[in-house]
Amino acid sequence: MNHVNLIGKVSSIPKVVELANGRKIAQFTMSTKEMYLDETGKTKTRSNWHRLTAWGRWVQVMEELGIVGMDLAVEGKLVTRFYKDNGARKCISEVEVNDLIIL
């Protein structure tokens, strides 16, 4: 099952791109924090950054309301795509948004 749930903060201004077929896509990043214990037993915090893409109605929501620092809960799926950069094959993994809630 390919299912992702994230709760974090928007960390980049959503970039809205209109594709050749007229559809729009919003691309942005969000950061999440996780707590863990180090080898001495002290609590530490680690930040992770995630690339996200939104389609359909979520494009308009992110275009109008998406600001850096906004708390957001996202449900979606992990998508991997490949492209060529100067002849080298590159890979990007990102979360494709199915649903989101502004917290």
C-alpha positions as CSV (number, residue, x, y, z in Angstrom):
1,M,0.0,0.0,0.0
2,N,1.4,3.4,-1.0
3,H,0.1,5.9,1.7
4,V,1.7,8.9,3.2
5,N,0.5,11.1,6.1
6,L,2.5,14.2,7.1
7,I,2.0,17.0,9.6
8,G,4.4,19.9,9.4
9,K,5.0,23.4,8.1
10,V,5.1,24.7,4.6
11,S,8.7,25.6,3.9
12,S,8.6,27.1,0.4
13,I,6.2,29.4,-1.4
14,P,4.0,27.1,-3.6
15,K,5.0,27.3,-7.3
16,V,2.0,26.9,-9.6
17,V,2.8,25.7,-13.1
18,E,0.3,25.4,-16.0
19,L,1.0,22.4,-18.2
20,A,0.5,22.2,-22.0
21,N,-2.9,20.5,-21.5
22,G,-4.2,23.4,-19.4
23,R,-4.0,21.5,-16.0
24,K,-2.2,23.2,-13.2
25,I,0.1,21.8,-10.6
26,A,1.3,23.3,-7.3
27,Q,4.8,22.3,-6.1
28,F,6.1,23.1,-2.7
29,T,8.0,21.7,0.2
30,M,7.1,21.1,3.8
31,S,9.2,20.3,6.9
32,T,8.4,17.8,9.6
33,K,10.1,17.2,12.9
34,E,10.7,14.0,14.7
35,M,11.9,13.4,18.2
36,Y,14.4,10.7,19.2
37,L,16.8,9.8,22.0
38,D,20.5,10.0,21.3
39,E,23.1,7.5,22.7
40,T,23.2,9.4,26.1
41,G,19.4,9.3,26.5
42,K,18.9,13.0,25.7
43,T,15.9,14.0,23.5
44,K,16.9,15.4,20.1
45,T,14.8,16.8,17.3
46,R,15.5,16.1,13.6
47,S,13.9,18.0,10.7
48,N,13.0,16.4,7.4
49,W,12.0,18.2,4.2
50,H,9.6,16.7,1.7
51,R,8.7,17.7,-1.8
52,L,5.0,17.8,-2.5
53,T,2.8,18.2,-5.6
54,A,-0.9,19.1,-5.6
55,W,-3.4,18.8,-8.4
56,G,-7.0,19.9,-8.9
57,R,-8.7,21.9,-6.2
58,W,-5.6,21.8,-4.0
59,V,-3.7,24.0,-6.5
60,Q,-6.1,26.9,-5.9
61,V,-6.0,26.3,-2.1
62,M,-2.2,26.4,-2.1
63,E,-2.0,29.3,-4.5
64,E,-4.4,31.5,-2.4
65,L,-3.6,30.3,1.1
66,G,-0.2,28.6,1.0
67,I,2.4,30.7,2.9
68,V,5.7,29.7,4.4
69,G,5.3,28.6,8.0
70,M,1.7,27.5,7.7
71,D,0.9,24.3,9.6
72,L,-0.4,21.7,7.3
73,A,-1.6,18.0,7.5
74,V,-1.3,16.1,4.2
75,E,-2.5,12.7,3.0
76,G,-1.2,11.3,-0.2
77,K,1.0,8.8,-2.0
78,L,4.7,8.6,-2.7
79,V,5.5,9.1,-6.4
80,T,8.9,8.7,-8.1
81,R,9.8,10.2,-11.5
82,F,12.9,10.1,-13.6
83,Y,14.4,12.7,-15.9
84,K,17.7,13.4,-17.7
85,D,20.0,16.2,-16.7
86,N,23.0,16.7,-19.0
87,G,22.7,13.0,-20.1
88,A,22.6,11.7,-16.5
89,R,19.5,9.9,-15.3
90,K,18.1,11.6,-12.2
91,C,15.3,10.5,-9.8
92,I,12.9,12.6,-7.7
93,S,10.5,11.2,-5.1
94,E,7.7,13.4,-3.9
95,V,4.4,13.2,-2.2
96,E,1.3,13.6,-4.4
97,V,-1.4,15.3,-2.3
98,N,-4.8,13.6,-2.2
99,D,-6.1,15.6,0.8
100,L,-4.9,18.4,3.0
101,I,-6.0,20.3,6.0
102,I,-4.7,23.7,7.1
103,L,-4.2,23.5,10.8
